Protein backbone atom coordinates (compact mmCIF):
# COMPACT_ATOMS: atom_id res chain seq x y z
CA UNK A 1 0.00 0.00 0.00
CA UNK A 2 1.04 3.58 -0.72
CA UNK A 3 -0.55 6.02 1.72
CA UNK A 4 -0.81 9.66 0.59
CA UNK A 5 -2.04 12.05 3.32
CA UNK A 6 -2.57 15.76 2.67
CA UNK A 7 -4.20 18.87 4.03
CA UNK A 8 -6.21 21.15 1.75
CA UNK A 9 -3.54 23.89 2.06
CA UNK A 10 -6.04 26.73 2.47
CA UNK A 11 -8.34 25.53 -0.27
CA UNK A 12 -5.71 24.96 -2.96
CA UNK A 13 -5.73 21.16 -2.48
CA UNK A 14 -2.17 20.47 -3.73
CA UNK A 15 -2.15 16.87 -2.56
CA UNK A 16 -5.52 16.13 -4.13
CA UNK A 17 -4.51 17.75 -7.42
CA UNK A 18 -1.32 15.70 -7.56
CA UNK A 19 -3.11 12.51 -6.55
CA UNK A 20 -5.68 12.95 -9.31
CA UNK A 21 -2.86 13.27 -11.85
CA UNK A 22 -1.00 10.14 -10.70
CA UNK A 23 -3.71 7.86 -9.31
CA UNK A 24 -4.03 5.84 -12.50
CA UNK A 25 -0.40 4.79 -12.22
CA UNK A 26 -0.74 3.55 -8.64
CA UNK A 27 -3.91 1.52 -8.04
CA UNK A 28 -2.51 0.53 -4.63
CA UNK A 29 -2.40 4.17 -3.49
CA UNK A 30 -4.83 5.38 -0.81
CA UNK A 31 -5.38 9.15 -0.60
CA UNK A 32 -6.76 10.95 2.48
CA UNK A 33 -7.27 14.71 2.94
CA UNK A 34 -7.72 16.53 6.28
CA UNK A 35 -8.20 13.38 8.37
CA UNK A 36 -5.36 12.36 10.69
CA UNK A 37 -7.24 9.33 12.00
CA UNK A 38 -5.87 7.42 9.01
CA UNK A 39 -2.48 7.17 10.71
CA UNK A 40 -3.92 4.85 13.34
CA UNK A 41 -6.73 3.33 11.25
CA UNK A 42 -4.17 1.30 9.28
CA UNK A 43 -1.03 -0.52 10.40
CA UNK A 44 1.61 1.65 8.76
CA UNK A 45 4.55 -0.39 10.05
CA UNK A 46 3.08 -3.59 8.65
CA UNK A 47 1.14 -2.66 5.53
CA UNK A 48 2.57 0.59 4.11
CA UNK A 49 5.36 0.46 1.52
CA UNK A 50 5.59 4.23 1.00
CA UNK A 51 4.23 7.12 3.05
CA UNK A 52 3.64 10.35 1.12
CA UNK A 53 2.81 13.49 3.09
CA UNK A 54 1.65 16.89 1.82
CA UNK A 55 0.59 18.56 5.07
CA UNK A 56 1.75 20.86 7.84
CA UNK A 57 0.65 20.28 11.42
CA UNK A 58 -1.79 22.89 12.77
CA UNK A 59 -2.54 24.65 9.46
CA UNK A 60 -5.90 24.98 7.64
CA UNK A 61 -7.78 25.04 10.98
CA UNK A 62 -6.88 21.39 11.46
CA UNK A 63 -5.67 19.86 14.74
CA UNK A 64 -2.08 18.88 15.34
CA UNK A 65 -1.74 15.10 14.79
CA UNK A 66 -1.95 13.53 18.23
CA UNK A 67 0.62 11.38 20.02
CA UNK A 68 -0.92 8.16 18.68
CA UNK A 69 -0.66 9.37 15.08
CA UNK A 70 2.92 10.50 15.61
CA UNK A 71 3.82 7.18 17.23
CA UNK A 72 2.37 5.29 14.26
CA UNK A 73 4.44 7.33 11.83
CA UNK A 74 7.54 6.82 13.95
CA UNK A 75 6.99 3.04 14.01
CA UNK A 76 6.73 3.16 10.22
CA UNK A 77 10.00 5.13 10.00
CA UNK A 78 11.71 2.70 12.37
CA UNK A 79 11.14 -0.07 9.81
CA UNK A 80 13.53 1.78 7.48
CA UNK A 81 10.88 2.44 4.86
CA UNK A 82 10.82 5.64 2.81
CA UNK A 83 9.12 9.01 3.09
CA UNK A 84 8.17 11.35 0.25
CA UNK A 85 7.57 14.83 1.67
CA UNK A 86 5.83 17.23 -0.69
CA UNK A 87 5.90 21.03 -0.31
CA UNK A 88 5.78 21.78 3.45
CA UNK A 89 5.49 18.19 4.69
CA UNK A 90 8.83 18.34 6.46
CA UNK A 91 6.64 20.07 9.07
CA UNK A 92 3.85 17.49 8.96
CA UNK A 93 4.69 16.48 12.55
CA UNK A 94 6.82 19.47 13.52
CA UNK A 95 5.80 19.51 17.24
CA UNK A 96 7.58 16.15 17.69
CA UNK A 97 11.34 16.39 18.18
CA UNK A 98 12.15 13.06 16.55
CA UNK A 99 10.36 14.12 13.35
CA UNK A 100 12.16 17.46 13.20
CA UNK A 101 15.46 15.59 13.36
CA UNK A 102 14.50 12.83 10.92
CA UNK A 103 13.34 14.76 7.87
CA UNK A 104 16.70 16.03 6.64
CA UNK A 105 15.60 19.47 5.45
CA UNK A 106 12.73 21.01 7.37
CA UNK A 107 10.32 23.88 6.90
CA UNK A 108 10.63 25.88 10.14
CA UNK A 109 7.43 27.27 11.61
CA UNK A 110 7.27 30.68 13.25
CA UNK A 111 6.66 29.09 16.66
CA UNK A 112 9.50 26.57 16.30
CA UNK A 113 10.17 24.61 19.51
CA UNK A 114 13.93 24.68 18.85
CA UNK A 115 14.03 28.44 18.42
CA UNK A 116 15.29 28.25 14.83
CA UNK A 117 14.55 31.27 12.64
CA UNK A 118 11.43 30.66 10.55
CA UNK A 119 11.55 29.67 6.90
CA UNK A 120 9.79 31.87 4.36
CA UNK A 121 8.24 31.61 0.91
CA UNK A 122 8.59 34.42 -1.61
CA UNK A 123 6.23 34.26 -4.59
CA UNK A 124 7.46 34.61 -8.16
CA UNK A 125 7.77 32.53 -11.33
CA UNK A 126 10.72 30.16 -11.04
CA UNK A 127 12.76 27.45 -12.67
CA UNK A 128 13.64 24.29 -10.77
CA UNK A 129 16.77 22.77 -12.28
CA UNK A 130 18.71 19.57 -11.78
CA UNK A 131 21.89 20.04 -9.80
CA UNK A 132 25.38 19.15 -10.91
CA UNK A 133 25.83 16.08 -8.71
CA UNK A 134 26.33 12.33 -9.10
CA UNK A 135 23.24 11.08 -7.33
CA UNK A 136 21.58 8.55 -9.68
CA UNK A 137 18.17 10.20 -9.39
CA UNK A 138 19.31 13.45 -10.97
CA UNK A 139 19.45 11.92 -14.44
CA UNK A 140 15.86 10.69 -14.12
CA UNK A 141 14.34 14.04 -13.11
CA UNK A 142 13.42 16.84 -15.53
CA UNK A 143 13.89 20.59 -15.21
CA UNK A 144 10.74 22.59 -14.54
CA UNK A 145 9.71 26.11 -15.51
CA UNK A 146 6.87 26.98 -13.15
CA UNK A 147 4.44 29.90 -12.82
CA UNK A 148 4.32 32.18 -9.79
CA UNK A 149 3.83 30.21 -6.61
CA UNK A 150 5.11 29.85 -3.07
CA UNK A 151 8.83 29.05 -3.19
CA UNK A 152 9.97 27.40 0.02
CA UNK A 153 13.30 28.82 1.16
CA UNK A 154 15.54 29.06 4.23
CA UNK A 155 14.82 25.56 5.55
CA UNK A 156 16.94 23.99 8.29
CA UNK A 157 19.19 21.03 7.47
CA UNK A 158 18.92 18.33 10.14
CA UNK A 159 20.66 15.38 8.44
CA UNK A 160 23.36 14.93 5.79
CA UNK A 161 21.69 15.22 2.39
CA UNK A 162 22.01 15.36 -1.38
CA UNK A 163 20.61 18.40 -3.18
CA UNK A 164 19.07 17.05 -6.39
CA UNK A 165 17.30 20.17 -7.72
CA UNK A 166 17.44 23.83 -6.82
CA UNK A 167 16.08 27.19 -7.89
CA UNK A 168 17.71 30.59 -8.26
CA UNK A 169 15.34 33.48 -7.64
CA UNK A 170 15.73 37.15 -6.76
CA UNK A 171 16.72 36.38 -3.16
CA UNK A 172 19.23 33.58 -3.84
CA UNK A 173 19.64 29.90 -4.69
CA UNK A 174 17.66 27.35 -2.66
CA UNK A 175 17.25 23.54 -2.66
CA UNK A 176 13.96 22.26 -4.09
CA UNK A 177 14.53 18.50 -4.07
CA UNK A 178 16.77 16.68 -1.60
CA UNK A 179 17.43 13.17 -0.39
CA UNK A 180 18.53 12.19 3.10
CA UNK A 181 18.13 9.28 5.52
CA UNK A 182 16.19 8.91 8.73
CA UNK A 183 18.11 7.75 11.83
CA UNK A 184 16.71 4.27 11.03
CA UNK A 185 18.10 4.24 7.49
CA UNK A 186 14.96 5.02 5.52
CA UNK A 187 15.19 7.29 2.50
CA UNK A 188 13.59 10.73 2.75
CA UNK A 189 12.93 12.79 -0.35
CA UNK A 190 11.82 16.38 0.12
CA UNK A 191 10.20 17.79 -3.04
CA UNK A 192 9.39 21.40 -2.24
CA UNK A 193 7.60 22.89 -5.28
CA UNK A 194 3.86 22.76 -5.40
CA UNK A 195 1.07 24.89 -3.99
CA UNK A 196 -1.33 26.15 -6.64
CA UNK A 197 -3.02 23.84 -9.16
CA UNK A 198 -1.00 25.33 -12.04
CA UNK A 199 2.08 23.80 -10.40
CA UNK A 200 0.71 20.62 -8.84
CA UNK A 201 -0.89 19.64 -12.17
CA UNK A 202 2.05 20.82 -14.31
CA UNK A 203 3.22 17.93 -16.53
CA UNK A 204 6.88 18.25 -15.51
CA UNK A 205 5.96 18.40 -11.82
CA UNK A 206 3.69 15.37 -12.12
CA UNK A 207 6.36 13.47 -14.04
CA UNK A 208 8.93 14.18 -11.37
CA UNK A 209 6.60 13.05 -8.58
CA UNK A 210 6.05 9.76 -10.40
CA UNK A 211 9.80 9.35 -10.87
CA UNK A 212 10.38 9.88 -7.16
CA UNK A 213 7.65 7.44 -6.18
CA UNK A 214 8.96 4.76 -8.53
CA UNK A 215 12.48 5.20 -7.28
CA UNK A 216 11.46 5.01 -3.64
CA UNK A 217 9.49 1.85 -4.37
CA UNK A 218 12.49 0.37 -6.16
CA UNK A 219 10.69 0.26 -9.49
CA UNK A 220 12.87 2.72 -11.39
N, C-alpha and C positions, 0 to 999 in steps of 0.2 A: 504494500500500500504506500502511496505517496499522499501525505497530508499537507494541504495548502491552507493556511489560516491567515486571514487578513482583517483589518478594520476598513471602514468605508472612507477613511482619510478625508473627512469633512465633505462628504458627498461626491468625491471624485472617483471613488471605487477603483483604485489602481489594481488591487489584487484581482477583483472580479473581471475587469477588462482583460488583464493578462490571461487569467484562467480561461475565459471564453475563447481566446485566440489559440490556446495550446491544448485545450481539453481533448480534442479529437486524437491527439498523438499519445495521450496517456489515459486509457480507459480505467486504469487502476487508481487514478487520482481522485481524492475526495477534497472538495473545497468548502470552507466554512467562513462566513463573514460575521464579525461582531458577536461571536459566541464562544467564550473561553471555556465553557463546560466540555468542549470537545477534547481538551487535553486530558481529562480524566475519564471521558466516556469510552475511549479506546485505550488499548494497552500499547502505548508508543514503543516501549522498550522491546516488546515482543513482535509486534505486527507492522511497524512502520519502517520502511526502507529509506525514505527521505522525508525530512521535515522542511517545508518551505514556509517562511514567515514574511508577511508584509504588513506589519502592525507596530505600533508604539504604545507601550503601557500608559494608561491614563489619558489618552487623547480621545477626541470624538465623543465626549461625554460617556465614555465606557469605563467600567471599573478596572483597577489594576488586577491582573491575573493573581489569584490567591496562592497561598503556600502550596496547596495540593497540585495546582496546575504547574507551578514552578518546579515542584519535586518530580512530576511526571516528565517534564522536559529534561530535567537534569538526569534522570534515570536513562532516558533515551540517549543523551549525549555520552553518558558513561559507557554505553555499549560500543562507542567508537564510530557510530554512524554519522552521516554528514548533515550539515545545515546549509540551506540556501537562504540568505537574508536579503530581501529586496527592499530598496529605498531606505527607510528608517528602521528596519527590523533589528538592527544591532541594539536597539533600545526596546525591543519587544518585552523584555523582562528586566528593564534597567534597575528597578529597586532591589534586585537580588545580586549580591556581590559576586557570586560565582559566575553569573551570566555576564556581568560587565567585564570580568577577566577573560572569559572564554571566547568572546566573539572576534577578537583580533583587531578590528578597527570599529570603534563605536561612536555612534551619534550621541553627543553629550547634551542632556537636558539642562534647562536653566536652573533647576533645583537639584543638581547632581549631588548624590550623597558623598562623593569623594572630593568635592570642592573643585573639580576641574572646570576651566572656563568653557562656557557653552559653545557648541557648534552653531553654525548659521547657514542659511541658504539664500544666496542672491538669486535673482531671477533674470535670465537673459537667454537668447538662443545660444546653443553650444555644440561643439563637436566632441565626441568621446572616441579617443583613438587608442589603438593597441600600443602598448609600451615596447620599447626595445629591451626585451629580456628573453631568457631561454626556457621559460616555463612552457610545457607542451600545449597548454590551453591557448596560448596567445595566437598560434597559427590557425586555430579553429574559430576564433571570434572574428567579427567584422566591425569595421569602423562605423560610427553612427553620426549623422548630422541631424540634430534634434531642434525642434522649435523651443520658444521660451518656456521655461519651466523652473521649478525649484532645483537648484544645484547644490547638493549636500557637500559642505566644505568644513574644514577645521575639525575633523574627527580626531579622537584619541586612539593611538595605537596601543594595544594591550598584549599583543603576542607578536613574535616574528612573523613576517608576511611577505608574500610576493605582490607587487603592484602589476596587474595585468592590463589595465586600461586607465587612462587619465584624461583630464580635460584642462585646457588652458583658457581662462576667461579673464575679464578685466582686472580681477583681484589676485590672480596667480594661477598656479598649476596644482591640481588636486586629484588624488586617486578617485576612480569611479568603479573599479572592479578589482578586488583583491582576493587572495587565498591565504588562509592560515590554518592552524590546527588547534583544536580544543586541548585542554590538559589531558584528555583521555585518548588523544590521537585521531579524532574525527576531523574530516575536512570541513572548513567553513569558507564559503564563498559569499562575500559581500558584493552585491551588484546595486549600485546606488542610484542610477538614473530611474526616473519613472514616478510621475505624480498625475499629470493630466492625461486624459484619454489619447490625445494626439501623440504622446510619448509611449504610453503603455500598450497601444495598439500599433505602433510604428513597426513596419516589417523587419527592420534591422534589429530593433529592440527585441521583438518576439523571437526572431531567429537566434539571438544570443542567449535568451532565457532557455530555449530548448537545447542549445549546445551545452549550457551549464548543467541542466538537469541530466542530460544523457551522460555527460562526463562523470557526474557525481554518482550516477547509478552504475557506472562501469560499462555503459553501452557504446561509448564513443570510440 
